[in-house]
Amino acid sequence: MKLNLKTSLLTLCICTGLFLLGMQTVHAQSKGSGSCSSKSCCSSGACSKKTDTKLCKGCGEIKGAEKCCKKDAKKCGGCGLHKGSPGCCKLTKEVKEKNPDLKLCNSCGQIKGTKTCCAKDAKKCGKCGLHKGSPGCCKIKK
């Protein structure tokens, strides 16, 4: 099949347009993926809007997790939440006031809005890559 010059140019323009449209879609998806390592992006909440990890105020576990609000769970003597939960002894009154939704930062694992959230000097966990010892360390699935 012979193609003339006009058909070839039209095909080239259509392919270029589809390619550019695909690149915009990929860029838009990566903005909301939570995979950004920029501190300004993380602190503004731009990269983890879709995938915020919320803690349960009643028990300190990740909301929706199998362990969340289990009646037979051991309670911490210090804070009254589930012993060993991500929020155990970390959900102070000050933290609850600053972050009423109790969201964990998916970039570092710390409670959003705290001083330690996305701190540059924090040590990373070898298993999960989040801040070592953070409430979300080895508990948040990336």
N, CA, C and O atoms as a DFTB+ gen file, in Angstrom:
568 C
 N C O
     1  1       0.834      -1.165       0.000
     2  2       0.000       0.000       0.000
     3  2       0.888       1.241       0.000
     4  3       1.746       1.405       0.868
     5  1       0.678       2.087      -0.956
     6  2       1.467       3.313      -1.067
     7  2       0.800       4.422      -0.271
     8  3      -0.413       4.623      -0.344
     9  1       1.618       5.136       0.489
    10  2       1.119       6.270       1.252
    11  2       1.646       7.546       0.626
    12  3       2.824       7.640       0.284
    13  1       0.787       8.506       0.481
    14  2       1.274       9.771      -0.051
    15  2       1.781      10.643       1.088
    16  3       1.658      10.270       2.255
    17  1       2.330      11.760       0.777
    18  2       2.955      12.645       1.753
    19  2       1.949      13.179       2.775
    20  3       2.264      13.260       3.962
    21  1       0.742      13.544       2.327
    22  2      -0.271      14.080       3.243
    23  2      -0.676      13.033       4.278
    24  3      -0.818      13.355       5.458
    25  1      -0.860      11.798       3.853
    26  2      -1.252      10.724       4.766
    27  2      -0.141      10.461       5.776
    28  3      -0.411      10.236       6.956
    29  1       1.093      10.489       5.321
    30  2       2.228      10.265       6.220
    31  2       2.324      11.361       7.274
    32  3       2.546      11.072       8.450
    33  1       2.157      12.616       6.861
    34  2       2.208      13.729       7.807
    35  2       1.045      13.668       8.799
    36  3       1.227      13.935       9.986
    37  1      -0.133      13.320       8.320
    38  2      -1.297      13.202       9.195
    39  2      -1.079      12.104      10.235
    40  3      -1.392      12.287      11.412
    41  1      -0.546      10.974       9.803
    42  2      -0.262       9.865      10.717
    43  2       0.778      10.281      11.755
    44  3       0.639       9.961      12.935
    45  1       1.808      10.986      11.323
    46  2       2.848      11.459      12.231
    47  2       2.272      12.422      13.274
    48  3       2.607      12.325      14.455
    49  1       1.415      13.341      12.850
    50  2       0.796      14.294      13.785
    51  2      -0.087      13.582      14.806
    52  3      -0.060      13.924      15.988
    53  1      -0.853      12.615      14.372
    54  2      -1.729      11.865      15.282
    55  2      -0.893      11.097      16.301
    56  3      -1.199      11.111      17.493
    57  1       0.149      10.433      15.841
    58  2       1.011       9.668      16.751
    59  2       1.696      10.582      17.766
    60  3       1.784      10.236      18.944
    61  1       2.174      11.731      17.327
    62  2       2.819      12.685      18.223
    63  2       1.831      13.190      19.275
    64  3       2.168      13.286      20.455
    65  1       0.617      13.509      18.842
    66  2      -0.412      13.971      19.771
    67  2      -0.748      12.922      20.814
    68  3      -0.886      13.241      21.994
    69  1      -0.881      11.674      20.390
    70  2      -1.176      10.592      21.329
    71  2      -0.026      10.380      22.307
    72  3      -0.253      10.121      23.489
    73  1       1.197      10.488      21.823
    74  2       2.367      10.340      22.689
    75  2       2.376      11.425      23.763
    76  3       2.578      11.131      24.942
    77  1       2.158      12.686      23.357
    78  2       2.155      13.792      24.320
    79  2       1.019      13.655      25.329
    80  3       1.202      13.953      26.509
    81  1      -0.132      13.216      24.885
    82  2      -1.259      12.997      25.788
    83  2      -0.926      11.909      26.805
    84  3      -1.258      12.037      27.983
    85  1      -0.280      10.856      26.358
    86  2       0.130       9.777      27.257
    87  2       1.145      10.247      28.279
    88  3       1.087       9.833      29.437
    89  1       2.071      11.098      27.880
    90  2       3.079      11.619      28.807
    91  2       2.435      12.495      29.880
    92  3       2.843      12.448      31.040
    93  1       1.430      13.295      29.505
    94  2       0.733      14.124      30.495
    95  2       0.016      13.254      31.512
    96  3       0.009      13.572      32.701
    97  1      -0.585      12.166      31.067
    98  2      -1.302      11.256      31.960
    99  2      -0.338      10.605      32.941
   100  3      -0.632      10.519      34.133
   101  1       0.812      10.144      32.449
   102  2       1.815       9.517      33.316
   103  2       2.318      10.523      34.343
   104  3       2.470      10.183      35.517
   105  1       2.578      11.762      33.915
   106  2       3.059      12.795      34.836
   107  2       2.014      13.094      35.912
   108  3       2.358      13.223      37.088
   109  1       0.760      13.204      35.525
   110  2      -0.310      13.488      36.496
   111  2      -0.457      12.351      37.498
   112  3      -0.704      12.600      38.678
   113  1      -0.310      11.106      37.049
   114  2      -0.429       9.968      37.954
   115  2       0.739       9.926      38.925
   116  3       0.552       9.595      40.096
   117  1       1.942      10.255      38.461
   118  2       3.106      10.199      39.345
   119  2       3.049      11.288      40.406
   120  3       3.631      11.121      41.477
   121  1       2.364      12.403      40.143
   122  2       2.228      13.462      41.146
   123  2       1.440      12.985      42.351
   124  3       1.720      13.422      43.467
   125  1       0.476      12.114      42.170
   126  2      -0.356      11.653      43.269
   127  2       0.009      10.296      43.797
   128  3      -0.762       9.696      44.546
   129  1       1.172       9.792      43.426
   130  2       1.521       8.414      43.785
   131  2       2.165       8.262      45.152
   132  3       2.220       7.154      45.687
   133  1       2.651       9.351      45.723
   134  2       3.325       9.238      47.016
   135  2       4.773       8.815      46.890
   136  3       5.428       8.552      47.899
   137  1       5.299       8.742      45.644
   138  2       6.662       8.279      45.448
   139  2       7.658       9.429      45.384
   140  3       8.853       9.201      45.199
   141  1       7.189      10.641      45.533
   142  2       8.048      11.809      45.467
   143  2       8.931      11.891      46.708
   144  3       8.473      11.599      47.813
   145  1      10.173      12.279      46.537
   146  2      11.069      12.372      47.694
   147  2      11.329      13.818      48.093
   148  3      12.190      14.079      48.933
   149  1      10.608      14.747      47.513
   150  2      10.795      16.160      47.818
   151  2      10.121      16.534      49.125
   152  3       8.947      16.226      49.331
   153  1      10.859      17.199      50.014
   154  2      10.290      17.596      51.313
   155  2       9.137      18.572      51.132
   156  3       8.123      18.457      51.821
   157  1       9.271      19.537      50.213
   158  2       8.203      20.518      50.038
   159  2       6.941      19.857      49.510
   160  3       5.832      20.231      49.893
   161  1       7.104      18.887      48.642
   162  2       5.949      18.164      48.109
   163  2       5.279      17.374      49.222
   164  3       4.053      17.363      49.331
   165  1       6.078      16.716      50.045
   166  2       5.534      15.897      51.124
   167  2       4.835      16.750      52.163
   168  3       3.734      16.417      52.602
   169  1       5.464      17.853      52.564
   170  2       4.877      18.665      53.627
   171  2       3.609      19.360      53.172
   172  3       2.747      19.676      53.992
   173  1       3.484      19.603      51.868
   174  2       2.258      20.224      51.383
   175  2       1.145      19.205      51.234
   176  3      -0.018      19.572      51.063
   177  1       1.493      17.929      51.295
   178  2       0.480      16.882      51.161
   179  2       0.168      16.551      49.716
   180  3      -0.752      15.780      49.441
   181  1       0.930      17.132      48.775
   182  2       0.609      16.958      47.364
   183  2       0.838      15.542      46.868
   184  3       0.129      15.082      45.974
   185  1       1.823      14.836      47.437
   186  2       2.120      13.529      46.860
   187  2       1.392      12.385      47.533
   188  3       1.410      11.270      47.011
   189  1       0.770      12.606      48.636
   190  2       0.125      11.468      49.281
   191  2      -1.353      11.696      49.568
   192  3      -1.908      11.071      50.472
   193  1      -1.997      12.576      48.816
   194  2      -3.414      12.836      49.041
   195  2      -4.246      11.579      48.878
   196  3      -5.144      11.312      49.676
   197  1      -3.948      10.811      47.849
   198  2      -4.746       9.621      47.561
   199  2      -4.440       8.475      48.515
   200  3      -5.300       7.633      48.773
   201  1      -3.226       8.441      49.036
   202  2      -2.814       7.254      49.778
   203  2      -2.474       7.530      51.236
   204  3      -1.678       6.805      51.832
   205  1      -3.066       8.566      51.817
   206  2      -2.788       8.841      53.228
   207  2      -3.138       7.637      54.079
   208  3      -4.140       6.963      53.839
   209  1      -2.316       7.374      55.066
   210  2      -2.547       6.280      56.002
   211  2      -3.086       6.892      57.282
   212  3      -2.406       7.694      57.921
   213  1      -4.290       6.525      57.660
   214  2      -4.927       7.107      58.839
   215  2      -4.826       6.163      60.025
   216  3      -4.934       4.944      59.891
   217  1      -4.613       6.765      61.191
   218  2      -4.577       6.003      62.437
   219  2      -5.927       6.111      63.129
   220  3      -6.596       7.141      63.049
   221  1      -6.315       5.054      63.800
   222  2      -7.552       5.034      64.575
   223  2      -7.307       5.740      65.909
   224  3      -6.359       5.407      66.620
   225  1      -8.142       6.696      66.247
   226  2      -7.997       7.426      67.513
   227  2      -8.316       6.540      68.712
   228  3      -7.830       6.782      69.817
   229  1      -9.125       5.524      68.494
   230  2      -9.546       4.661      69.592
   231  2      -8.519       3.640      70.026
   232  3      -8.434       3.295      71.204
   233  1      -7.724       3.146      69.055
   234  2      -6.789       2.071      69.405
   235  2      -5.348       2.332      68.972
   236  3      -4.436       1.669      69.468
   237  1      -5.116       3.282      68.059
   238  2      -3.761       3.590      67.604
   239  2      -3.291       2.766      66.424
   240  3      -2.196       2.991      65.909
   241  1      -4.108       1.807      65.985
   242  2      -3.745       0.973      64.831
   243  2      -4.072       1.723      63.538
   244  3      -4.768       2.738      63.558
   245  1      -3.565       1.214      62.419
   246  2      -3.899       1.773      61.117
   247  2      -5.361       1.447      60.842
   248  3      -5.783       0.296      60.956
   249  1      -6.140       2.487      60.474
   250  2      -7.573       2.293      60.234
   251  2      -7.782       1.242      59.155
   252  3      -7.113       1.252      58.122
   253  1      -8.710       0.344      59.406
   254  2      -9.042      -0.693      58.442
   255  2      -8.184      -1.936      58.548
   256  3      -8.477      -2.946      57.907
   257  1      -7.124      -1.882      59.350
   258  2      -6.262      -3.055      59.524
   259  2      -7.013      -4.119      60.323
   260  3      -7.957      -3.815      61.053
   261  1      -6.587      -5.343      60.176
   262  2      -7.235      -6.461      60.862
   263  2      -7.224      -6.276      62.383
   264  3      -8.164      -6.683      63.067
   265  1      -6.161      -5.662      62.909
   266  2      -6.018      -5.487      64.358
   267  2      -6.790      -4.287      64.903
   268  3      -6.915      -4.140      66.119
   269  1      -7.306      -3.433      64.032
   270  2      -7.956      -2.192      64.454
   271  2      -9.169      -2.472      65.347
   272  3     -10.092      -3.190      64.962
   273  1      -9.141      -1.887      66.546
   274  2     -10.233      -1.951      67.537
   275  2     -10.607      -3.366      67.970
   276  3     -11.760      -3.621      68.317
   277  1      -9.646      -4.287      67.955
   278  2      -9.897      -5.648      68.460
   279  2     -10.076      -5.575      69.968
   280  3      -9.265      -4.970      70.669
   281  1     -11.125      -6.184      70.456
   282  2     -11.452      -6.139      71.891
   283  2     -10.416      -6.878      72.742
   284  3     -10.149      -6.488      73.879
   285  1      -9.834      -7.951      72.187
   286  2      -8.909      -8.777      72.970
   287  2      -7.453      -8.306      72.907
   288  3      -6.568      -8.984      73.429
   289  1      -7.192      -7.160      72.277
   290  2      -5.820      -6.653      72.171
   291  2      -5.333      -6.143      73.525
   292  3      -6.110      -5.603      74.312
   293  1      -4.036      -6.320      73.787
   294  2      -3.442      -5.828      75.037
   295  2      -3.344      -4.309      74.970
   296  3      -2.960      -3.744      73.946
   297  1      -3.691      -3.662      76.065
   298  2      -3.649      -2.198      76.147
   299  2      -2.343      -1.756      76.797
   300  3      -1.815      -2.420      77.688
   301  1      -1.840      -0.628      76.332
   302  2      -0.626      -0.045      76.897
   303  2      -0.971       0.621      78.229
   304  3      -1.979       1.321      78.332
   305  1      -0.144       0.406      79.234
   306  2      -0.362       1.023      80.538
   307  2      -0.135       2.525      80.536
   308  3      -0.673       3.237      81.384
   309  1       0.659       3.012      79.587
   310  2       0.975       4.439      79.533
   311  2      -0.053       5.285      78.809
   312  3      -0.397       6.376      79.263
   313  1      -0.551       4.782      77.675
   314  2      -1.453       5.611      76.869
   315  2      -2.852       5.018      76.711
   316  3      -3.785       5.737      76.352
   317  1      -3.012       3.732      76.970
   318  2      -4.325       3.102      76.864
   319  2      -4.684       2.592      75.481
   320  3      -5.731       1.970      75.300
   321  1      -3.823       2.850      74.499
   322  2      -4.067       2.337      73.148
   323  2      -3.530       0.916      73.055
   324  3      -2.947       0.405      74.011
   325  1      -3.727       0.271      71.890
   326  2      -3.192      -1.080      71.710
   327  2      -1.676      -1.048      71.870
   328  3      -0.996      -0.223      71.259
   329  1      -1.164      -1.934      72.680
   330  2       0.276      -2.010      72.932
   331  2       0.993      -2.382      71.628
   332  3       0.635      -3.365      70.980
   333  1       1.997      -1.599      71.249
   334  2       2.776      -1.858      70.042
   335  2       2.154      -1.325      68.760
   336  3       2.716      -1.520      67.683
   337  1       1.013      -0.660      68.849
   338  2       0.385      -0.090      67.650
   339  2       1.199       1.113      67.182
   340  3       1.973       1.667      67.963
   341  1       1.043       1.532      65.921
   342  2       1.790       2.698      65.444
   343  2       1.553       3.956      66.284
   344  3       2.437       4.809      66.373
   345  1       0.391       4.081      66.892
   346  2       0.087       5.264      67.690
   347  2       0.401       5.131      69.167
   348  3       0.262       6.100      69.915
   349  1       0.821       3.952      69.604
   350  2       1.086       3.688      71.022
   351  2       2.109       4.680      71.579
   352  3       3.237       4.762      71.094
   353  1       1.701       5.423      72.591
   354  2       2.527       6.421      73.282
   355  2       3.029       7.547      72.365
   356  3       3.920       8.301      72.756
   357  1       2.477       7.671      71.165
   358  2       2.877       8.734      70.239
   359  2       1.734       9.695      69.964
   360  3       1.965      10.806      69.489
   361  1       0.505       9.286      70.254
   362  2      -0.649      10.141      69.989
   363  2      -0.952      11.008      71.210
   364  3      -1.926      10.791      71.929
   365  1      -0.092      11.987      71.414
   366  2      -0.264      12.903      72.537
   367  2      -1.367      13.908      72.212
   368  3      -1.825      13.984      71.072
   369  1      -1.788      14.669      73.202
   370  2      -2.820      15.685      73.007
   371  2      -2.364      16.706      71.961
   372  3      -3.148      17.130      71.112
   373  1      -1.087      17.095      72.032
   374  2      -0.531      18.067      71.085
   375  2      -0.581      17.531      69.652
   376  3      -0.939      18.259      68.726
   377  1      -0.227      16.273      69.476
   378  2      -0.248      15.658      68.147
   379  2      -1.678      15.604      67.620
   380  3      -1.918      15.906      66.451
   381  1      -2.623      15.223      68.465
   382  2      -4.026      15.141      68.047
   383  2      -4.577      16.511      67.659
   384  3      -5.412      16.606      66.759
   385  1      -4.121      17.572      68.325
   386  2      -4.574      18.925      67.994
   387  2      -4.003      19.399      66.663
   388  3      -4.716      20.009      65.866
   389  1      -2.720      19.124      66.414
   390  2      -2.072      19.544      65.168
   391  2      -2.540      18.722      63.975
   392  3      -2.604      19.232      62.856
   393  1      -2.863      17.472      64.202
   394  2      -3.208      16.547      63.124
   395  2      -4.479      15.789      63.517
   396  3      -4.410      14.606      63.851
   397  1      -5.640      16.457      63.482
   398  2      -6.870      15.813      63.947
   399  2      -7.256      14.565      63.152
   400  3      -7.970      13.703      63.664
   401  1      -6.792      14.461      61.911
   402  2      -7.096      13.274      61.100
   403  2      -6.162      12.114      61.408
   404  3      -6.407      10.986      60.980
   405  1      -5.091      12.384      62.151
   406  2      -4.076      11.386      62.504
   407  2      -3.580      10.624      61.286
   408  3      -3.714       9.403      61.201
   409  1      -3.007      11.361      60.346
   410  2      -2.471      10.757      59.130
   411  2      -0.978      10.532      59.279
   412  3      -0.257      11.357      59.842
   413  1      -0.531       9.399      58.764
   414  2       0.900       9.116      58.717
   415  2       1.423       9.560      57.361
   416  3       0.757       9.374      56.343
   417  1       2.600      10.139      57.346
   418  2       3.237      10.547      56.099
   419  2       3.742       9.298      55.385
   420  3       4.512       8.523      55.952
   421  1       3.316       9.106      54.160
   422  2       3.731       7.923      53.417
   423  2       5.150       8.039      52.872
   424  3       5.687       7.067      52.342
   425  1       5.764       9.214      52.994
   426  2       7.144       9.374      52.552
   427  2       8.142       9.016      53.643
   428  3       9.238       8.537      53.352
   429  1       7.759       9.249      54.920
   430  2       8.716       9.000      56.006
   431  2       8.171       8.103      57.117
   432  3       8.954       7.533      57.878
   433  1       6.848       7.963      57.229
   434  2       6.258       7.116      58.262
   435  2       5.934       7.835      59.559
   436  3       5.334       7.252      60.461
   437  1       6.330       9.109      59.659
   438  2       6.042       9.884      60.869
   439  2       4.612      10.426      60.811
   440  3       3.981      10.416      59.754
   441  1       4.110      10.896      61.947
   442  2       2.789      11.515      61.983
   443  2       2.900      12.876      61.310
   444  3       3.766      13.677      61.659
   445  1       2.013      13.140      60.334
   446  2       2.070      14.394      59.584
   447  2       1.906      15.581      60.516
   448  3       1.109      15.553      61.453
   449  1       2.673      16.619      60.239
   450  2       2.585      17.848      61.006
   451  2       3.520      17.917      62.198
   452  3       3.595      18.954      62.857
   453  1       4.232      16.843      62.490
   454  2       5.165      16.861      63.618
   455  2       6.542      17.324      63.149
   456  3       6.816      17.350      61.949
   457  1       7.402      17.686      64.089
   458  2       8.753      18.157      63.764
   459  2       9.569      17.090      63.046
   460  3      10.421      17.410      62.217
   461  1       9.313      15.835      63.360
   462  2      10.118      14.751      62.791
   463  2       9.651      14.328      61.398
   464  3      10.330      13.542      60.736
   465  1       8.511      14.832      60.947
   466  2       7.993      14.461      59.626
   467  2       8.941      14.962      58.534
   468  3       9.197      16.161      58.421
   469  1       9.449      14.039      57.745
   470  2      10.349      14.305      56.620
   471  2      11.651      15.005      57.027
   472  3      12.223      15.758      56.238
   473  1      12.118      14.760      58.251
   474  2      13.396      15.324      58.700
   475  2      14.522      14.728      57.857
   476  3      14.601      13.512      57.682
   477  1      15.381      15.589      57.344
   478  2      16.442      15.138      56.440
   479  2      17.501      14.297      57.137
   480  3      18.118      13.437      56.508
   481  1      17.720      14.530      58.424
   482  2      18.788      13.831      59.136
   483  2      18.342      12.508      59.758
   484  3      19.130      11.861      60.448
   485  1      17.111      12.099      59.532
   486  2      16.596      10.861      60.135
   487  2      17.202       9.631      59.460
   488  3      17.443       9.627      58.253
   489  1      17.444       8.594      60.252
   490  2      17.973       7.339      59.715
   491  2      16.838       6.556      59.065
   492  3      15.709       6.549      59.556
   493  1      17.155       5.896      57.952
   494  2      16.162       5.111      57.216
   495  2      16.219       3.651      57.643
   496  3      17.284       3.120      57.956
   497  1      15.062       3.020      57.648
   498  2      14.965       1.597      57.962
   499  2      15.459       0.791      56.762
   500  3      15.120       1.106      55.621
   501  1      16.239      -0.223      57.006
   502  2      16.756      -1.067      55.934
   503  2      15.693      -1.923      55.266
   504  3      15.853      -2.318      54.111
   505  1      14.610      -2.212      55.976
   506  2      13.553      -3.063      55.413
   507  2      12.542      -2.281      54.581
   508  3      12.213      -2.679      53.463
   509  1      12.044      -1.159      55.130
   510  2      10.942      -0.461      54.456
   511  2      11.343       0.876      53.838
   512  3      10.614       1.393      52.992
   513  1      12.475       1.450      54.233
   514  2      12.930       2.713      53.666
   515  2      12.345       3.954      54.330
   516  3      12.706       5.072      53.961
   517  1      11.450       3.781      55.301
   518  2      10.892       4.916      56.029
   519  2      11.823       5.261      57.189
   520  3      12.821       4.576      57.409
   521  1      11.498       6.329      57.935
   522  2      12.318       6.684      59.096
   523  2      12.316       5.527      60.083
   524  3      11.263       5.001      60.446
   525  1      13.505       5.142      60.508
   526  2      13.647       4.028      61.445
   527  2      12.974       4.381      62.776
   528  3      13.260       5.422      63.368
   529  1      12.081       3.505      63.236
   530  2      11.379       3.710      64.497
   531  2      10.156       4.608      64.415
   532  3       9.517       4.874      65.433
   533  1       9.821       5.079      63.219
   534  2       8.632       5.925      63.072
   535  2       7.372       5.082      63.262
   536  3       7.436       3.858      63.149
   537  1       6.234       5.705      63.545
   538  2       4.997       4.936      63.725
   539  2       4.642       4.061      62.519
   540  3       4.029       3.005      62.677
   541  1       5.024       4.494      61.329
   542  2       4.706       3.724      60.129
   543  2       5.801       2.767      59.687
   544  3       5.624       2.031      58.716
   545  1       6.940       2.765      60.392
   546  2       8.076       1.917      60.025
   547  2       7.659       0.449      59.961
   548  3       7.175      -0.114      60.943
   549  1       7.848      -0.147      58.817
   550  2       7.516      -1.552      58.537
   551  2       6.026      -1.863      58.727
   552  3       5.649      -3.031      58.824
   553  1       5.183      -0.832      58.781
   554  2       3.742      -1.037      58.930
   555  2       2.951      -0.447      57.774
   556  3       1.832      -0.883      57.502
   557  1       3.524       0.549      57.085
   558  2       2.869       1.149      55.925
   559  2       3.351       0.419      54.689
   560  3       4.552       0.213      54.511
   561  1       2.427       0.029      53.842
   562  2       2.793      -0.600      52.574
   563  2       2.921       0.485      51.530
   564  3       1.989       1.253      51.291
   565  1       4.101       0.540      50.903
   566  2       4.337       1.553      49.862
   567  2       3.758       1.104      48.547
   568  3       3.857       1.821      47.551
